[in-house]
Amino acid sequence: MSEKGEVDLTGAKQNTGVWLVKVPKYLSQQWAKATGRGEVGKLRICKKGNQGKAEVSFTLNEELTVIEGIEDKTVSAPREHPFTMQSVGGQTLAVFTETSSGESDGSSSGSGAGAGPDKIALEGVVVQRAECRPAVSESYMRLKRLQIEELSKPVRLSQQLKSPVTNNYKPVANHTYNLEYERKKKEEGKRARADKQQVLDMLFSAFEKHQYYNIKDLVDITKQPVIYLKEILRDIGIYNVKGTHKNTWELKPEYRHYQGEEKTDE
């Protein structure tokens, strides 16, 4: 097993040459449909003329020529694909494979097999570039026409429905945050205003225990609507807008009387 960052260069030692071939998208999609490692077609290489120039072509297996899903129609992919040979052009290109740590390539041994670091291996150096092009035929022209029509379709279409849709997504009557807001609003509306003196008694009792309260805590203690409670607090209290006790209420100096060690800042 190679350590992380190392590359297996066995392919370079064997001087393995590989071809870099560009193929049409539909052809690679048809290859992916081949079960297991089944045969996808045949590659034919022959020399022609006195100069021995190679002619290369690929023939797709007949069972892989059926293409489905274009406008709900079934079309046939062309079988014959001649190669256009190209030079490497002075570039140094190579093909690498990577085996992830969660997989086993069958060459590891020992208790750590399949659980070690990622393995990168050099498969070979590119010695030939080529482009695989379909031979012009009636099936190929039909395929291209349908592909162009499919791409030219607008993303959104309007159509007339013959019957109401009953199994589609339905709009949400109300969102969660709206429901929560309505619930709080109703809760506050249900709070009956108590007698002012009764509310004052509850407030003085609370401020005997602590000097500072935020409005939420005072609402929980008195069970009074916020607006009504603030009206009463303005008569007896001071709202701190800055400092250590920002956004809290405390009693005015003339009303202060605290238990324990908690004193005013004055």
N, C-alpha and C positions, 0 to 999 in steps of 0.2 A: 504494500500500500504506500503510495507516495505521500510525503508530508505536504501540508498546505502550502501552496505557492510553487510547488515543483511541477514540471511538465514532463510527461513521458515522451521521449524523442525516439522511440523505437521505429516509428514510421520514417523518420529522417534517415536512420541508419540503413533501413531497407531500400531507401531511394524510391519510395512509392510515389508514382505519379497519378494525379487525379484530374478529372475534367470538371470545369465549372460551366454548367449549362443553365441558361435562362429558359423557362418554360411558361406557357400561357397559364393564367390563373385557373381556368376551368380544368386544365389537364392535371394540375396538382390536386385539385379538389376531387377529381375522379380517382386519382391514385389513392387518396386517403380512404376511399370506400372499399378498397381491396381488403378482403378478410385476412387477418394474420399477416404473413409475409408472402402472400400469394403473388403470382406473376401478374404484372400490370401491362406487359407488352413485350415487344422484341426490338432490339437495336441491331441495325444492319450496317456494317462497315465494308465498303468495297472500293477498290482502286479502279480508276478509269483513265484511259489515255496513256501515252508513252511516259509522261512525266510522273505517273503514279499518284495523281492527286486523289485523295480519299473523298468518297461520297458517303455521307452518314444520314440515316433516316430512322425514325422510330415509328412503329406500328402499334397502336393502342389495342388492347384486347377487346373483342367485340362486346363482351358482357359489361364493360365499363363505359360504353359509348352513350348509354341512356342518361340524359340530364333532365331532372325534374325540378319543378318549382318556379319556372319562368312563366309568368302570366297563367299559372295553373295549366300549362301545356307541357307536353313531353317532346323534347327535341333530341337529336342525335349529334354527338360530338364527332368531328372528323377523325378517322383512324390514322391516316398517313400524315407524318410530320417530318419533313426534311430539315436537316441541320444546316445552319449557316456558320461555317467555321471562322474563327477569329484568332488572331495571335494574342499571346499574353501581353505583348507590348512592353517588354523590359521590366514589368512589375514582378515582384516576388509575392505570390499569394499562396496561402496555405489553408488547410482544412483541419479544424480541431474538434474534438468531442469532449464533452464534460459529463462525468458521472457524479450525480449529487450524493451527498452523504447518506441519504435515506435509501439509496438503491445499492444493489450488489451487481457488479459486472461479471461475476463468476470467476474472476481471477484472484480474488482475495482469499486468504486463509487465516485461520486463527479465530480467537473469540471476538475480535473486533471487526470481523468482516461485515460490510454493509453499513457500519455505523461510524466510519472514520471520516476524515476531511474530504472535501470535493477533490476529484481526480480529473486532471486535464491531460489529454493525449493528442499528439500530432498524428493525424491519419495520413497525410501526404502533402506534397507540394503541387500546386496547379500547373500543369504542363500544357493544357489546351483549354481555350474558351470557345463557347458555341452558343448559338441561339436556336431553340427548337420552335419552328414556325409551322402552323397547320397548312396543308396543301389546300389551295383554293378549290372549293367544291360547293355543290348545292347545299349540303348539310351545314357547312361552315358559314355560308352567307346567311342562311336562315337563323343560325345561332346568333350571329353578330347583330342581325336586325332586331331580334327579340331582346337582346341585351341592351341595345341602344334605346329601344322603346321603354324598357324597364327603368333605365337610368333617367330618362327624360320625364318620367311621371312626377307630378308635384308631390311634395311630402304629405300635404293634407288635401283630402278630397271631400267634397260634399255629395251626399247621395240621399235619395228619397227612400224612406223606410216604408215597407208595405204593412208592417205590423209593429206594435210597440215593443221596445226592448225590455225584457223582464229579468234577464240574467246578467246584466252588466253592473258596473259600479254605480251606486246611488250617491247623490250628493249628501254631505253631512248637514243635518238640520241645524246643528249648532256645535261650535267648537268647544273643547274642554275649558279653555280659559274664559270663554264667555259664560259658560254655565257656572264656573266658580265665582265670577263677578256677580252674577245674578243671585247666587245663593247668599253671598255676603250682604248684598244689598237688601234682600228680603229679611235676613237675620236682623240687620240693623233697624229695618222698618218695624219689626215686631217688638222691639224694645220700647216699652212704655216709659214715658218720662215720669220719674218719681218726683215727689215733693222736693223742692230745692233744699230745705233744711235737712231732709233725710240724706240727700246726696252730699251735703256739706259734712254731715256727721261721718259718713263713710270715708270721705277724703281726709278729714282731720285724723281719723283713726289710722288710715294708711300712712300718713306723713309722720305720725308718732313713731312708726317703726323704721322708716327710711326717709332720707332727706330728698332724694331725687327719684323721679319716675318718668318713664316715657308715656305717651298718650295711650299706647296700646295696652300697657299694663293697667292703667287707670280705667280704661273701658272694661277690661276683664273684671276688675274689682267692683266697679259700680253698676255694671250692666246697663249703662246709659248710652244713648246715641252720641256720636262724637261731637256733633255741632252743639248740642245742648250742654255736654260736659265742658267743652271749651269756653262757653259763655260763663259758666260758674267759675272755672279756673282763672279767668281773667280778673275776677273780683278778688280772689284770695291768693293767687299765685303769680310767679314770674317764669317766663319761658326763656331758657338759656339758648342763645343762638351761636355761642362760641365758647371756647375754653374746654376744660376737661370733661364737663358734663353737658356738652353740646346736645341740643335737641331733647332736652328733658325739662320737666316742670319741678319747681320747688315753691314752698310757701313764701309769702312776703314776710319781711322781718317781724312785723307786728303779730303774725299768726304762728310764728315758729315755736315749737316745743317738742323736743326729741328725747327719746329714751336712750339709755346706754351711753356709749362714748361718742356717737356720731354727732358732730357739731356743724355749724355753718362755717363758711369760709371767711366770714367777716370777724 
